[in-house]
Every structure is written in C-alpha cells, then in structure tokens.
Amino acid sequence: MKDAVELANFRTKTEAEAAAGLLKNAGIPYLIQSAEGMLHGPLFPGATIYVAPELLDEARDVLGITREDEEELEF
C-alpha cells in the first residue's frame, strides 16, 4: 500500500485484527504492522493499522474514531 497513513495503534495484534475485520467488512483495504512475536507475547507498541490517505476519514468512521480522540488513542 503506497503512502499509507496510520489509523490507530492497538496493544496487541489480536486487537488490531479485530478492528481490521470491521474495515474489511466495509471494503477498506488496510495494513497491520506489528513487532509482536509468536512466542514472546505483546511487544511495545503493539500493532498499528494503516490505510490509504483518501480512506482515512471513512476508516475512522467505521472504527468510531473521532479527531479529538486521535492523539490519545491507545486501545
């Protein structure tokens, strides 16, 4: 995904995948980036979902993210 922008950060990859399911159902392509290891459990900063810039507002609506919440958003 070229020029993807950060949508939200989650504590674990599992939480990010749950949110990504909502994006998938809405037809919004996404990318999950995570440093979480298979055997080591969650690692800081968890997992981040990225979307195309032109779909950012729609993706925020799907996940119920408001612009006011954006900076303090940590699931």
N, CA, C and O of each residue as an XYZ file, in Angstrom:
300
protein
N       0.857     -1.166      0.000
C       0.000      0.000      0.000
C       0.905      1.231      0.000
O       1.641      1.473      0.957
N       0.844      1.982     -1.053
C       1.698      3.156     -1.210
C       1.166      4.330     -0.396
O      -0.032      4.611     -0.401
N       2.069      5.009      0.300
C       1.734      6.216      1.062
C       0.657      5.992      2.131
O      -0.166      6.874      2.374
N       0.661      4.838      2.755
C      -0.320      4.550      3.797
C      -0.094      5.460      5.004
O       1.034      5.857      5.296
N      -1.193      5.783      5.701
C      -1.123      6.623      6.888
C      -1.645      5.833      8.090
O      -2.469      4.931      7.944
N      -1.154      6.185      9.272
C      -1.550      5.486     10.489
C      -2.991      5.812     10.844
O      -3.395      6.974     10.879
N      -3.752      4.765     11.104
C      -5.135      4.917     11.536
C      -5.242      4.805     13.048
O      -5.819      5.677     13.698
N      -4.686      3.729     13.614
C      -4.799      3.506     15.060
C      -3.739      2.519     15.514
O      -3.263      1.689     14.740
N      -3.376      2.628     16.805
C      -2.425      1.719     17.423
C      -3.162      0.903     18.477
O      -3.992      1.431     19.216
N      -2.848     -0.396     18.538
C      -3.512     -1.305     19.470
C      -2.474     -1.988     20.348
O      -1.314     -2.115     19.956
N      -2.882     -2.424     21.527
C      -1.955     -3.085     22.447
C      -1.444     -4.409     21.904
O      -0.286     -4.763     22.126
N      -2.300     -5.151     21.189
C      -1.896     -6.449     20.660
C      -2.315     -6.578     19.201
O      -3.182     -5.851     18.715
N      -1.685     -7.511     18.526
C      -2.031     -7.781     17.133
C      -3.453     -8.334     17.043
O      -4.169     -8.046     16.084
N      -3.860     -9.117     18.023
C      -5.212     -9.671     18.035
C      -6.263     -8.567     18.058
O      -7.268     -8.655     17.354
N      -6.039     -7.524     18.866
C      -6.964     -6.393     18.916
C      -6.996     -5.661     17.574
O      -8.059     -5.251     17.106
N      -5.826     -5.502     16.964
C      -5.761     -4.846     15.654
C      -6.498     -5.666     14.603
O      -7.189     -5.109     13.750
N      -6.354     -6.980     14.662
C      -7.032     -7.845     13.698
C      -8.556     -7.776     13.862
O      -9.288     -7.847     12.875
N      -9.025     -7.640     15.087
C     -10.466     -7.494     15.320
C     -10.979     -6.205     14.672
O     -12.017     -6.210     14.010
N     -10.256     -5.111     14.861
C     -10.637     -3.840     14.248
C     -10.532     -3.932     12.725
O     -11.363     -3.378     12.005
N      -9.518     -4.624     12.248
C      -9.324     -4.777     10.810
C     -10.489     -5.530     10.176
O     -10.812     -5.303      9.010
N     -11.119     -6.422     10.933
C     -12.285     -7.131     10.422
C     -13.413     -6.178     10.078
O     -14.129     -6.387      9.099
N     -13.576     -5.130     10.879
C     -14.592     -4.115     10.590
C     -14.250     -3.359      9.311
O     -15.126     -3.062      8.499
N     -12.958     -3.049      9.143
C     -12.527     -2.361      7.920
C     -12.752     -3.252      6.700
O     -13.210     -2.785      5.657
N     -12.429     -4.521      6.838
C     -12.612     -5.464      5.725
C     -14.083     -5.530      5.326
O     -14.408     -5.497      4.139
N     -14.974     -5.622      6.318
C     -16.411     -5.669      6.032
C     -16.895     -4.409      5.338
O     -17.867     -4.447      4.583
N     -16.218     -3.284      5.590
C     -16.588     -2.014      4.960
C     -15.905     -1.831      3.606
O     -16.128     -0.826      2.931
N     -15.075     -2.795      3.206
C     -14.387     -2.704      1.922
C     -13.193     -1.775      1.926
O     -12.799     -1.270      0.875
N     -12.608     -1.539      3.093
C     -11.465     -0.635      3.210
C     -10.185     -1.462      3.323
O     -10.015     -2.201      4.293
N      -9.286     -1.350      2.346
C      -8.007     -2.060      2.437
C      -7.169     -1.499      3.585
O      -7.232     -0.305      3.879
N      -6.395     -2.354      4.223
C      -5.594     -1.943      5.370
C      -4.306     -2.750      5.417
O      -4.141     -3.740      4.704
N      -3.409     -2.308      6.267
C      -2.156     -3.000      6.520
C      -1.950     -2.986      8.022
O      -2.102     -1.946      8.663
N      -1.601     -4.144      8.592
C      -1.284     -4.216     10.019
C       0.217     -4.392     10.152
O       0.797     -5.283      9.531
N       0.849     -3.551     10.955
C       2.272     -3.670     11.231
C       2.430     -3.948     12.724
O       1.877     -3.237     13.563
N       3.199     -5.000     13.041
C       3.356     -5.385     14.436
C       4.732     -5.967     14.681
O       5.300     -6.647     13.826
N       5.260     -5.690     15.866
C       6.516     -6.292     16.305
C       6.248     -7.463     17.234
O       7.174     -8.034     17.811
N       4.974     -7.818     17.376
C       4.571     -8.865     18.300
C       5.105    -10.217     17.828
O       4.901    -10.621     16.683
N       5.788    -10.900     18.734
C       6.369    -12.190     18.406
C       5.433    -13.337     18.712
O       4.544    -13.217     19.555
N       5.629    -14.432     18.038
C       4.787    -15.607     18.225
C       4.965    -16.197     19.627
O       3.987    -16.634     20.232
N       6.177    -16.220     20.146
C       6.435    -16.876     21.417
C       6.676    -15.908     22.572
O       6.709    -16.325     23.730
N       6.842    -14.655     22.279
C       7.243    -13.694     23.302
C       6.115    -12.791     23.785
O       6.323    -11.968     24.677
N       4.944    -12.932     23.218
C       3.824    -12.102     23.653
C       3.899    -10.692     23.095
O       4.741    -10.403     22.244
N       3.024     -9.813     23.568
C       2.973     -8.456     23.043
C       4.250     -7.659     23.329
O       4.818     -7.735     24.418
N       4.667     -6.923     22.358
C       5.813     -6.025     22.500
C       5.330     -4.611     22.238
O       4.430     -4.399     21.426
N       5.926     -3.643     22.923
C       5.589     -2.254     22.679
C       5.979     -1.901     21.256
O       7.063     -2.317     20.846
N       5.218     -1.187     20.474
C       3.958     -0.537     20.771
C       2.736     -1.341     20.333
O       1.703     -0.735     20.046
N       2.795     -2.641     20.268
C       1.635     -3.432     19.873
C       1.529     -3.555     18.376
O       2.470     -4.000     17.720
N       0.395     -3.167     17.824
C       0.163     -3.271     16.384
C      -0.520     -2.004     15.897
O      -1.338     -1.409     16.598
N      -0.170     -1.606     14.691
C      -0.717     -0.391     14.100
C      -1.402     -0.731     12.797
O      -0.880     -1.507     11.996
N      -2.576     -0.149     12.581
C      -3.288     -0.304     11.320
C      -3.035      0.937     10.478
O      -3.127      2.068     10.955
N      -2.712      0.692      9.206
C      -2.500      1.761      8.230
C      -3.530      1.628      7.115
O      -3.925      0.518      6.758
N      -3.962      2.758      6.567
C      -4.888      2.790      5.437
C      -4.410      3.833      4.433
O      -3.532      4.641      4.736
N      -4.987      3.810      3.249
C      -4.686      4.825      2.241
C      -5.194      6.181      2.732
O      -6.252      6.255      3.357
N      -4.449      7.255      2.453
C      -4.848      8.583      2.944
C      -6.271      8.975      2.556
O      -6.983      9.590      3.350
N      -6.684      8.627      1.354
C      -8.018      9.012      0.891
C      -9.143      8.229      1.583
O     -10.314      8.587      1.461
N      -8.786      7.161      2.307
C      -9.778      6.364      3.030
C      -9.727      6.582      4.542
O     -10.469      5.939      5.285
N      -8.862      7.478      4.998
C      -8.660      7.680      6.426
C      -9.942      8.102      7.148
O     -10.277      7.531      8.185
N     -10.652      9.082      6.623
C     -11.877      9.546      7.289
C     -12.934      8.452      7.342
O     -13.603      8.280      8.361
N     -13.086      7.717      6.255
C     -14.057      6.621      6.228
C     -13.674      5.534      7.230
O     -14.536      4.998      7.927
N     -12.376      5.208      7.304
C     -11.900      4.190      8.247
C     -12.121      4.649      9.689
O     -12.500      3.845     10.541
N     -11.890      5.916      9.964
C     -12.157      6.457     11.307
C     -13.629      6.294     11.670
O     -13.960      5.926     12.797
N     -14.505      6.569     10.712
C     -15.934      6.423     10.955
C     -16.294      4.971     11.273
O     -17.075      4.705     12.186
N     -15.727      4.046     10.521
C     -16.018      2.626     10.727
C     -15.606      2.185     12.129
O     -16.321      1.421     12.777
N     -14.449      2.667     12.599
C     -13.957      2.271     13.919
C     -14.441      3.194     15.040
O     -14.157      2.948     16.212
N     -15.169      4.250     14.684
C     -15.687      5.165     15.697
C     -14.623      6.060     16.298
O     -14.725      6.462     17.457
N     -13.610      6.372     15.519
C     -12.524      7.239     15.984
C     -12.840      8.674     15.596
O     -13.084      8.970     14.426
N     -12.834      9.566     16.585
C     -13.029     10.984     16.296
C     -11.671     11.672     16.247
O     -10.694     11.173     16.807
N     -11.616     12.779     15.598
C     -10.347     13.517     15.504
C      -9.847     13.953     16.875
O      -8.639     14.030     17.099
N     -10.763     14.238     17.790
C     -10.377     14.651     19.133
C      -9.690     13.503     19.877
O      -8.803     13.736     20.698
N     -10.097     12.277     19.591
C      -9.532     11.097     20.240
C      -8.189     10.682     19.650
O      -7.434      9.937     20.274
N      -7.901     11.159     18.466
C      -6.778     10.667     17.675
C      -5.445     10.630     18.424
O      -4.765      9.605     18.390
N      -5.055     11.700     19.092
C      -3.743     11.742     19.724
C      -3.655     10.866     20.977
O      -2.578     10.379     21.321
N      -4.771     10.671     21.647
C      -4.729      9.880     22.863
C      -5.210      8.456     22.640
O      -5.403      7.714     23.604
N      -5.411      8.055     21.372
C      -5.949      6.744     21.059
C      -4.923      5.649     21.277
O      -3.905      5.592     20.588
N      -5.192      4.796     22.224
C      -4.396      3.606     22.507
C      -5.379      2.547     22.970
O      -5.885      2.627     24.089
N      -5.655      1.582     22.155
C      -6.614      0.535     22.510
C      -5.997     -0.479     23.423
O      -6.662     -1.434     23.824
